[in-house]
Amino acid sequence: MASNLDPYDDRNKQNLYFRYKSYQGDAFNRLFPNQHHRGWTLKQLYAEAARLEPRLEQVQRDSIITSLEQSTDARKNFSSLCHFAPSQSHLRHAKFIDLLDSLIKLLKAGSLSETEAPKGAVPQQTEALQVDVTIAEDHVSVDDTAFLCFLEDIELLVDQAVDLWRRVAEKSLGLSTASTLTSKYLCEVTPMLNAESILNPSWFKPGGPVATCKSGLSSYWDELQTCAPRIADFLNKAVSPLIKSELGPVYAPVMTQMLCKGAVAVNEYGDSITVSKVPLSAVTAASFVNRCNKVGLDLDMLRKSVETECLKTQKLIQTLASLFPSHNNFGEALLHIRKMQTWANNCCDAVSFGTIMGHLKAQVVLGTRYYLHEVAALQLFAYMCERVRIGGKELPPKLEELFNFVAWTRRGAYVPIALGAKWALGATILNSFR
């Protein structure tokens, strides 16, 4: 059993979803060979497993148990990745895990009956057969339950991304940080969609769950249905300001890129668009925007903070350009910042504001790193600080604070430097080591 899976290991984050799906599919295909088990309800599946269990050979039984245990372990680890989602309870996954645990108990009980039971062992067969009474709804098939679990996983990612902007509204998280982490969560949706297109291609065909899923089975599915007709509005508000800035599509946030995947369907179906007629990634992005609009963000305040940051960054780059007139990249950076200002002036969504803020911070880092590279005194200061640290000694508090400014290229360390005090600062730094 894959009990050593670490849910915080990046290598596992990328494939845990695919693992629990493939392990489960492998177990079911060996337990129900040549049978259309995907159309059964969970109760029917358990009853058929109980009927077939006595016929299984021990090697086959052990192999199925191992796959079921691997699937359960991977599913639980995947769920634990999303424990920061504020409102999700993973009910569908809990029911499916109950089913898998019941099957494992059933198969292990049969295995025990085929060998000499340990003295004092309590038979497990009765307990296992009683579990099916609590398993899921009678009218939902295995395939539909798996689809509902998939929707639950998508909602978990959306919920976590929305929670970032709830924290921005509460002023406990920065704009650029929220934007970067939002891209991370939304980027995870695409691999999940790709995995399902491989494992369950029937979902996305006419007659599959995407086209036939009924209202009421999933609150998130009902939400997606209401968000689909709003893709056109969300897309226009996200794309138009970016076009006016002339920055190009490469600067579009992941949210905007996902909405753009529904552009063809929007042009074809207009207001009559439904979830089955548009890529799920576009509808997912629309649900994220819809939820973000309800967390209490003050867009005017965000615009003002981004515009202020634009002016500060522009002033810094202008100062650096005057100190190094032969460096042509500063002129390109100033043009870039003016385009960012145009984008911010016309922006209508918080994620774009966060993206702009992230690009502005990148300009500050690039400019100040170039300045560090050109100023020998600061290079010498950083080198001497590192020597002290490597030697196992602590820097004096004032030097520690200044070194952290230099090492992480924070703005406050460079405003006085860029105004012409660089050599005086260098002398002060060197004197402090004496």
C-alpha positions, 0 to 999 in steps of 0.5 A, a space after each residue: 500500500 502506498 502509505 508513504 505518499 507525502 501530500 506536500 511533495 510537489 512530485 506527488 501533487 502533480 499525479 495524485 489525482 491520476 493515481 487514485 483514478 487509475 488504481 481504482 480503475 485497475 481494481 474494478 476492471 480485475 474484480 468485474 472483468 468484461 462487465 459494465 460496472 460503471 453504470 451500476 449504483 454503488 450498492 449494486 457494485 458492492 452486491 456484485 463484489 460480494 457475489 464474485 468474491 468467493 470465486 477469486 483466487 488468492 493471488 487475484 484477491 491480493 492484487 485487487 486489495 493492493 490496488 484498492 488500498 493504493 487508490 484509497 491512500 492516494 485519494 485521502 492524500 489528494 484530499 488533504 492537499 485542499 484542506 485550506 478550502 474554507 467551505 468544502 467538505 468532500 462529501 462525495 469522496 467520503 462516500 466513495 472512500 467508504 465504498 472502497 474500505 467496504 470492498 477491502 474488508 469484504 475481500 480480506 474477510 474472504 481471504 481469512 476464511 480460506 486460511 486458518 483464522 488466528 485464535 480468537 479472531 472475529 469473523 469480518 464477513 458479517 460486518 463487511 456485508 452490512 456496510 452496503 446499507 449506508 453506501 450512497 444514493 440508489 439512483 446515482 451510478 458509479 460513473 456519475 459518482 466519479 464525475 461528482 467527485 471530479 466536480 468536488 475536486 474542481 470546486 476545492 481548487 476554486 474555493 482555495 483561490 477565492 479564499 486568497 482574495 477574501 484575505 486581500 479584502 481583509 488586508 491580510 494578503 498582498 495583491 501580487 501574492 494573491 495573484 501568483 497563488 491564484 494562477 497556481 490553483 487555476 493551473 491545476 485545473 487543466 491537468 485534472 481535465 486532461 487526466 479525465 479526458 484520458 481516463 473517462 473520455 465518455 464524460 465529454 461526449 454527447 450523452 455523457 455526464 457533462 451533457 446529462 448531469 441533472 440539477 440538484 445532484 451537485 450545488 457546484 454543477 448548478 453554479 456552473 450552469 448559471 455562470 456559463 451565460 456570463 462568460 462573455 461579460 467576464 471575458 470582455 471585462 478581463 480582455 478589453 483593458 489588456 488590449 488597450 494597454 497594447 501589452 499583448 496576450 502573454 501578460 494575461 492572467 491564467 484566469 483570463 486565458 481560461 475564459 478565452 477558451 470559451 470565446 468560440 462558444 460565446 460567439 456561436 451560442 451567445 446568451 443560450 450557452 450552456 456548460 455542455 457547449 463550452 470548455 469546462 476550463 472556461 466555465 470553471 474560470 467564470 465560477 471563480 470570477 463570480 465568487 470573487 465578486 462576492 468577497 467584498 473587494 474594493 476595486 477603486 482602492 485596488 486601482 489606486 494602490 496599483 497606480 501609486 505603485 506604478 508612479 513609484 516604480 517609474 520614479 525609481 527606473 527614471 533615477 536608475 536611467 539617469 545614473 546609467 544613461 548607457 543602459 538602454 533597457 531602462 527606456 524599455 522598462 519605462 515604456 513597459 510601466 506606461 503600458 501597465 498604467 494604461 492597463 490599470 486605469 481601465 482594469 475591472 477585475 482584482 486578478 488583473 490588478 494583482 498581475 500588474 502589481 507582480 510585474 511592477 515588483 519584477 521591474 523593481 527587482 531587475 532594476 535594483 539588481 542591475 544597480 547592485 551589479 554596478 556598485 562595487 561597495 554594495 557587492 563588497 558589503 554583501 560579500 563580507 556579510 556572507 563571510 561573517 555568516 558562513 563563519 557561524 557568527 551573527 551580524 550586528 542588528 543594524 547590519 543584519 537589517 541592511 543586509 536583508 534589504 540588499 539581499 532581497 532587493 527591497 525598495 527602501 534600501 535603494 531610494 537613498 542610494 539612487 539619489 547619489 549617496 552610494 559611496 557615502 553608504 559604502 564607506 559607512 558599511 566598511 567602517 562598521 566592520 572595523 
